[in-house]
Amino acid sequence: MYYAIMSEDVPSSLALRKQARPAHLARLEALKADGRLLVAGPHPAIDTEDPGDSGFTGSLVIAEFDSLESAQAWADADPYIEAGVYQSVSVKPYKVVLP
């Protein structure tokens, strides 16, 4: 089943994001290589694809896991958590309807 992992950043997280980004992306690439990643990306802090120094306010990952517990464990091990980027993370089951 798919699970939505919704994360909210701490204020002014851009420097922390940049530092932990390679490890964060490596985990997403592993999900993609396994055919389990539906979509992933950050929420820009301003209404543009490249927010520059404004940074981001959080992230969304939708990926396939065996259970809610395994999705939560994967989310809990995100390098952004260790780096202090995220102030909160929510994991919920997700049902793909469209497209």
Backbone as CSV, one residue per row, in Angstrom:
resi,resn,N_x,N_y,N_z,CA_x,CA_y,CA_z,C_x,C_y,C_z
1,MET,0.837,-1.172,0.000,0.000,0.000,0.000,0.891,1.246,0.000
2,TYR,0.323,2.315,-0.527,1.050,3.586,-0.512,0.795,4.329,0.795
3,TYR,1.803,5.139,1.188,1.708,5.968,2.386,2.220,7.357,2.042
4,ALA,1.524,8.368,2.573,1.948,9.760,2.411,2.738,10.158,3.649
5,ILE,3.947,10.622,3.413,4.820,11.106,4.481,4.908,12.614,4.318
6,MET,4.262,13.326,5.245,4.162,14.781,5.162,4.989,15.382,6.279
7,SER,5.954,16.201,5.897,6.892,16.761,6.875,6.822,18.278,6.861
8,GLU,6.949,18.860,8.041,6.996,20.311,8.199,8.378,20.702,8.697
9,ASP,8.975,21.698,8.044,10.309,22.167,8.410,10.277,23.092,9.631
10,VAL,11.409,23.159,10.301,11.625,24.199,11.298,11.799,25.517,10.532
11,PRO,11.618,26.660,11.176,11.874,27.931,10.488,13.337,28.018,10.029
12,SER,13.546,28.649,8.899,14.899,28.894,8.368,15.708,27.603,8.231
13,SER,15.131,26.612,7.584,15.742,25.281,7.475,16.687,25.118,6.288
14,LEU,16.807,26.114,5.430,17.521,25.935,4.167,18.963,25.447,4.349
15,ALA,19.712,26.023,5.241,21.105,25.591,5.448,21.168,24.140,5.926
16,LEU,20.256,23.775,6.819,20.203,22.388,7.303,19.838,21.430,6.171
17,ARG,18.881,21.836,5.325,18.474,21.023,4.175,19.663,20.781,3.243
18,LYS,20.379,21.839,2.935,21.503,21.705,1.999,22.537,20.718,2.514
19,GLN,22.790,20.738,3.804,23.789,19.867,4.396,23.375,18.394,4.329
20,ALA,22.112,18.098,4.574,21.640,16.712,4.638,21.049,16.213,3.320
21,ARG,20.952,17.075,2.320,20.255,16.728,1.076,20.828,15.506,0.361
22,PRO,22.141,15.346,0.201,22.634,14.160,-0.517,22.168,12.838,0.109
23,ALA,22.219,12.733,1.422,21.774,11.505,2.089,20.262,11.331,1.974
24,HIS,19.525,12.426,2.069,18.069,12.390,1.919,17.694,11.895,0.518
25,LEU,18.326,12.455,-0.494,18.032,12.054,-1.874,18.436,10.617,-2.159
26,ALA,19.510,10.144,-1.562,19.951,8.762,-1.776,18.872,7.779,-1.329
27,ARG,18.207,8.071,-0.234,17.134,7.190,0.235,15.946,7.207,-0.717
28,LEU,15.635,8.380,-1.258,14.545,8.475,-2.229,14.903,7.747,-3.518
29,GLU,16.146,7.869,-3.947,16.596,7.156,-5.151,16.492,5.647,-4.951
30,ALA,16.762,5.159,-3.751,16.633,3.726,-3.463,15.171,3.284,-3.585
31,LEU,14.240,4.085,-3.071,12.817,3.769,-3.238,12.438,3.751,-4.712
32,LYS,12.940,4.731,-5.453,12.659,4.809,-6.888,13.199,3.584,-7.617
33,ALA,14.420,3.178,-7.303,15.039,2.018,-7.944,14.256,0.737,-7.647
34,ASP,13.633,0.678,-6.480,12.811,-0.478,-6.107,11.408,-0.408,-6.697
35,GLY,11.088,0.679,-7.419,9.762,0.838,-8.006,8.684,1.166,-6.985
36,ARG,9.083,1.736,-5.836,8.132,1.996,-4.750,7.786,3.477,-4.571
37,LEU,8.467,4.359,-5.282,8.255,5.802,-5.109,7.232,6.309,-6.117
38,LEU,6.154,6.905,-5.618,5.157,7.508,-6.493,5.524,8.953,-6.803
39,VAL,5.868,9.709,-5.753,6.215,11.126,-5.925,6.953,11.601,-4.676
40,ALA,7.809,12.591,-4.853,8.508,13.182,-3.705,8.948,14.592,-4.073
41,GLY,8.894,15.478,-3.090,9.388,16.823,-3.328,9.090,17.751,-2.169
42,PRO,9.750,18.906,-2.171,9.568,19.884,-1.105,8.453,20.883,-1.425
43,HIS,8.023,21.584,-0.390,7.043,22.665,-0.527,7.801,23.994,-0.483
44,PRO,7.904,24.711,-1.616,8.591,26.007,-1.607,7.910,26.983,-0.637
45,ALA,8.704,27.798,0.026,8.188,28.770,0.992,7.450,29.921,0.319
46,ILE,7.725,30.134,-0.968,7.024,31.164,-1.735,6.505,30.536,-3.019
47,ASP,5.627,31.216,-3.703,4.926,30.677,-4.870,5.801,30.682,-6.121
48,THR,6.804,29.803,-6.121,7.689,29.634,-7.263,8.399,28.296,-7.130
49,GLU,8.805,27.710,-8.248,9.507,26.426,-8.192,10.891,26.553,-7.572
50,ASP,11.533,27.699,-7.756,12.862,27.920,-7.182,12.779,29.079,-6.188
51,PRO,12.562,28.772,-4.906,12.369,29.847,-3.932,13.647,30.523,-3.476
52,GLY,14.792,30.082,-3.976,16.056,30.705,-3.599,16.261,30.694,-2.099
53,ASP,16.665,31.832,-1.550,16.955,31.938,-0.127,15.723,31.813,0.760
54,SER,14.522,31.875,0.174,13.300,31.700,0.972,13.164,30.265,1.458
55,GLY,13.749,29.333,0.701,13.765,27.942,1.123,12.441,27.231,1.003
56,PHE,12.243,26.277,1.909,11.099,25.378,1.845,10.437,25.277,3.213
57,THR,9.178,24.859,3.210,8.428,24.739,4.466,8.160,23.295,4.857
58,GLY,8.504,22.360,4.018,8.256,20.953,4.308,8.425,20.105,3.065
59,SER,8.022,18.850,3.178,8.179,17.903,2.081,7.017,16.924,2.044
60,LEU,6.828,16.318,0.884,5.846,15.248,0.708,6.526,14.096,-0.006
61,VAL,6.365,12.898,0.537,6.820,11.664,-0.101,5.629,10.732,-0.110
62,ILE,5.314,10.178,-1.269,4.299,9.130,-1.350,4.992,7.911,-1.932
63,ALA,5.021,6.848,-1.131,5.753,5.648,-1.525,5.058,4.410,-0.978
64,GLU,5.418,3.283,-1.556,4.819,2.003,-1.179,5.653,1.332,-0.080
65,PHE,4.950,0.880,0.954,5.569,0.154,2.058,4.679,-1.025,2.418
66,ASP,5.229,-1.982,3.164,4.475,-3.168,3.568,3.416,-2.860,4.618
67,SER,3.637,-1.806,5.403,2.718,-1.482,6.489,2.929,-0.041,6.928
68,LEU,1.992,0.442,7.707,2.129,1.778,8.285,3.363,1.835,9.183
69,GLU,3.615,0.764,9.905,4.779,0.725,10.791,6.085,0.826,10.010
70,SER,6.167,0.139,8.874,7.406,0.217,8.084,7.554,1.583,7.426
71,ALA,6.442,2.191,7.026,6.495,3.553,6.468,6.956,4.538,7.537
72,GLN,6.439,4.377,8.747,6.831,5.262,9.849,8.302,5.080,10.192
73,ALA,8.763,3.838,10.208,10.182,3.572,10.510,11.074,4.200,9.448
74,TRP,10.675,4.097,8.184,11.456,4.703,7.095,11.487,6.222,7.290
75,ALA,10.339,6.817,7.582,10.264,8.270,7.777,11.112,8.705,8.976
76,ASP,11.072,7.931,10.049,11.827,8.276,11.256,13.335,8.255,11.039
77,ALA,13.789,7.509,10.017,15.225,7.394,9.744,15.716,8.415,8.710
78,ASP,14.875,9.352,8.320,15.263,10.341,7.308,16.413,11.208,7.815
79,PRO,17.440,11.408,7.004,18.551,12.284,7.393,18.118,13.708,7.742
80,TYR,17.010,14.164,7.186,16.521,15.496,7.532,16.081,15.567,9.002
81,ILE,15.622,14.467,9.560,15.263,14.455,10.985,16.521,14.592,11.828
82,GLU,17.520,13.781,11.511,18.783,13.840,12.259,19.430,15.215,12.163
83,ALA,19.291,15.855,11.001,19.896,17.174,10.786,19.077,18.306,11.398
84,GLY,17.878,18.007,11.891,17.053,19.040,12.506,16.227,19.846,11.528
85,VAL,16.039,19.348,10.299,15.247,20.056,9.289,13.757,20.020,9.628
86,TYR,13.269,18.846,10.020,11.838,18.666,10.241,11.467,18.905,11.705
87,GLN,10.382,19.664,11.892,9.835,19.831,13.235,8.717,18.830,13.492
88,SER,8.106,18.315,12.430,7.069,17.293,12.591,6.959,16.467,11.309
89,VAL,6.557,15.212,11.493,6.366,14.287,10.378,5.097,13.492,10.648
90,SER,4.242,13.414,9.638,3.004,12.652,9.728,3.010,11.595,8.625
91,VAL,2.622,10.378,8.974,2.566,9.280,8.004,1.139,8.740,7.998
92,LYS,0.533,8.703,6.795,-0.845,8.227,6.658,-0.955,7.310,5.449
93,PRO,-1.867,6.331,5.509,-2.139,5.525,4.321,-2.643,6.446,3.200
94,TYR,-2.316,6.059,1.972,-2.685,6.864,0.800,-3.227,5.943,-0.279
95,LYS,-4.373,6.295,-0.825,-4.990,5.519,-1.899,-4.891,6.303,-3.203
96,VAL,-4.234,5.722,-4.191,-4.125,6.345,-5.502,-5.456,6.168,-6.229
97,VAL,-6.071,7.271,-6.652,-7.320,7.213,-7.392,-7.105,7.684,-8.836
98,LEU,-6.432,8.797,-9.026,-6.162,9.347,-10.355,-4.705,9.739,-10.440
99,PRO,-4.063,9.786,-11.525,-4.573,9.420,-12.839,-4.616,7.928,-13.026
